[in-house]
Amino acid sequence: PSNGSESGTMANETRVFTVGSNEARVLEDRLRAELPQHADWRLVPHARFQVKADDVVVTCYTSGKVVVQGRTLDGFVARFLDAAADASQGKGTQDGDADLPLDVPTIGSDEAGKGDYFGPLVVAAVHASPEHAAELTKLGVRDSKTIADDRARMLAGRIEALLDHEIVRLDPPDYNARWNAARNVNVVLGELHARAIAALAARHADAALAIVDRFGDERFVEAPLRAALARPLRVLQTPRAERNLAVAAASIVARAAFLDGLRASSDECGTDLHKGAGAPVDDVARRVVAIGGLPLLAKVAKLHFKNSGRAGVDPGAA
């Protein structure tokens, strides 16, 4: 999923994913915690749950199949089902596949905000060694997508106190300028990963490996990283890289930095901004436009998302 920006005039589409029992439980917990209060939860035969929220319907069957239907699925999938999307496309790992142990000094890098219309794009990298594994496990460090916002903020503070880290945050005005030049979010994202990894590699000569949660063609990270590194470094790009504790820690730090940026954007326009890129985000975008027009929207949103058009503005006029 790239930007959560399907056209509002398109017919409904259907996507099917496969999840394990633990993933299904986590998905249900996150949906109950993060979907709007008006979400309609339903009992469906042979299903663990079904929920309708705005223009998306999610049915999680006891077989492990998750069926998602609606008109604006990219943002929903990016927010809740990224790992399952990779696996369904044959690029991911299934339950029981080999873990990624923290057995050498490692730089882990992950991002947040890619599928969110409002707020920044953030990449965080951390440097962790095998001796950190026990403490990170004790803290409950795992993929930030399975952690509530308040806990992610708390854990990020603990991680930042324990591990050297690098955060690269591209707030909407800078993001929009960079995207206009590159016209590809993965190019921008690769540059941010390269900056964060190279900064830590320069500070930690013992780092033998960098692991990145793969989001596209590996060249998006490889090319800028090769130019930025001052020394050789083995780089592994893999789906569900949060199986490694360093990447899981980075995902939490990135998530907290994104939430801080989203809060700053909310303060900028004087209204609460939503995560994701679905119908509730469209409503808020129209409110932001009513307050300050396109100039204000450009300060708080990633304008190339189709949410801009649905809010009645032309992002090319910014």
N, C-alpha and C positions, 0 to 999 in steps of 0.2 A: 504493500500500500504506500502511496506516495504522498498525498496531501489532504485526503479527506474532503474532496471538493467535487462530488458528483453534481451534475446539473439537476435543478429542481424539476425540470420538465421531462426527465427521462422516465421510462417505465420502471416498475419495480424489478430488481434483480435479486437473485438468490445465490448465496455462497454456502458451501458445506465444509465443515472442518471436523477433525477427529481429535478428541481429547481423552486423556486418562481420567480415572476417577478423582485423583487429587486435583487435577486441573479443573475439572467440572465443579468441584466444591469451591475452589478459589474463585472461579468465574462467577458463580452464584453469589458468593459473599461480596465480591466487588460490585456486581450489578446492584445488589440490594443497598449497598452503602453509597454508591455514587450516582445512580440514576435519579431523575427528578421524583419528587414525592407523588406526582400524579401517574407514575408508571403503573401499568395494569398487569398484575401478576395473575396467571391463570393455571388451572389444573388441566392437563392434557394427557390422554392415555399414552402409556409407554414413555412418558417424558419425566425427567427430573424436575423441570420447570419450563414455563413459557412466560415471556414478559414482552409487553408492547410499550415502547416509550417513544412518543412523537412519531417519527416515520420509520422506525425500525422494529421488527419483530424477531425475537430470538427464542428458539426452541432447542433445549438441551435434552436429548433422548437418553434413556438409560443405557443404550448401546454404545454411547460415547460420541455419537454424531451430534454436531451443533449446526443447526440450520439458521442462517441469518437472512432476512428478507427486508427490502426497503429500497429507497431511492438515493440515500446518501450513506453508503456503507463504508467507504474508505476511512472516514474519520473514526467510525465506531470500531472497525477492525484494527486500525492502528492503535487505538486506545486500549482495547480489551483482548484482542485475539492475535496479536503479532506473532507469537511463537507458534500458535496453531496454524496460522496462515503459511508460515515457512514450511512447516511439516506437511501440510496438505499439498504444497507445490513440489514436494519431493526434495526440499532443500534442508529440512530440519531433522531433528532427532526424535526418536520415540522413547517412551518410558522404558527404562532398563538399558539404554545405550550408555556407553562409557562416560563417566564423569570427566571433568577437566580439573584435576587436582591442583592445588596450589603447592607444587613441589619444587619450584625454583623461584628466585626473585622475579616478580612479574609486574608489568604495567598493564592494568586492565582499563579499558575505555568504553564508555557507553554514552548514549544521548537521550535527551528528553525534549519534547515540544515539537517534534517533526510533524505529527498529525494534528496539532492544535492550531487553530486559526489565530487565537489571541496569544500574546506573550512571546517570549524569546525562543530561539533554538539554542540548546545548551549541550555541550559535550563536557564530560568530566572524566579525568583519568586519575587513577591512584597507583601508588607503588606499594606492593605488599610482598612479604617474604614468607617462607613456610612457617616460621615461628609465630606469624600473626594468625594462622589458620584457626587455632583453638579459640582465641579471643573473638574473632569475627563470627565463628560458629556460635559461641556463647551469646553474643549480642543478637543472634537471630538474623544475620545478614543473608539476604536472598534477593531474587529478582524484585526490583522495586514495583513492578506491575502487580505484585501480589500483596503489597503493603499499603495500608491507608495513609492518607496525606500527613496527618499529624504524627504518626509513628515514623514515616519517612523523614520528616524534619528532625525528629529527635535522634534517630539513628545516624543521620548525616552529620550531626554535631559530634557524635561519638566517633564516627569514622574519621572525620577531619582532624580530631584531636589525636587519633592513633596513627594515621598514615599520612605521608606526604601526598599531596594531591594538586591537581591543576584543573581549574574550571575556565572554560572559554564560553562566554555567553554573548550571543548575538541578539541584541534587542531589536524590536521591529524596524526602527528607521534604518539601522545598519544592515539588518537582514534583507529588507526590501531593496536597498541599493545593491547588495551583493547578488541577490537573485536576479535582478534586472540585468546585471552584467553576465552572469553565468547561464541563466535560463534553465537551471537544473538544480533541484534541491540537493541531490546526491553529490554534486560537485562541491557545493557549499559545505555539506556535512563532512565530506572527506577532508577538506581543508581544516576544519575545526578539530577533527580527530588527530590529524597530523601535528597541529600546533600543540595540542595537549600532550600527546605521547612524546614528541621531541623535547618538550620542556622538561619532562620527568627523566627522560633518558640522559639528558645533559647533567642532571643532578645526581643520578644514580648509576654509576659505572657497573654495579653488580647486576643490573636488570638484564636477564638473559632472554626474555620473551615479552612480547606485547600481544595481548589478546583483545580483539575488537568484535563486538556483536555485528555480524555481517548484515548489511542493508542493501547491497547491490553489487555491481561489478567491483571486484577487488581492486581494480586500478584507481577507483575513486579515492582510496586511502593510500595505496602504494605510491602513486606518482608524487603527491605533495609530501609524503613522509620521507621518501628517498631524498628529496631536495632539502628537507629540513633537518634530517639527522646528521650528526657529526661523526657517527660511528655505526658499524654494522649492528643490526638488531633483528632477531627473528620475529616475524609478525604472523600471527594466526588469526584469520578472519573466519568465523564460524557462526551459524545460527544458534540461538539459545546459549550464547557465550556466558550468560549469567550462571551457568553451572560451575564456572570458576569463581571462587570467592572474591578475587580482585575485581572482576568485571561486575559481580553483584554489588560490591561496595561502591564501585563507580556509578552504577545505575541509580543507587540511592542518593548519592551526592548530586548527580545530575538532576534527578527528580526534585530534590529540595531547592536547587538553584533555579529550576524552571518555575516552581511554585512561588519563590521570592520574586522572580521577574513578572509573573502573572499578577501578583499583588501590586507591584509597582505600576504596571500598566493600568490596573483597576484604579489606583490612586490618581493616575494621570488624567483619566477621563471622568472620574467621579461616579462610576457605576461598577457593580460587580461583574466581572468577565467570567465566562464559562470555559471549561476545558473542552477539547474535542472540536468537531466541525459540523455538528448536526443541526437540526431545526432550532433548538434553544439558542445556539450560537447565532443563528441568523436573526433571531428576535433581538438579541443584545446588540448585534452589529447595526441594526436599524436604529436602535436607541442611541448608540454612539454617534452615528451620522446626524441624527436629529440634534444632538448636543453641539457638535463641532464640525460636522461635515467631513469631507474626505481628508483634510489636513489632520484632524484629530484621529481618524481611523488609521491613517498611515503611521501614527506614533505608537499604536497598540496592537496592530494586526498584521498578519502576513498577507499582503494584498493580492498575491497571485492566486490564492484559493478562490474557488467560485462563490464562496460566501459573499465576497465583495459585490459581485453582480447581483446576487439575490438581495443584497442590502440597498441596491439601487444606485451604485456608484461605478464609475469606470476607473479601475486601478491605473490605467495608462495615463490618466490625467493628473496623477499625483506628482 
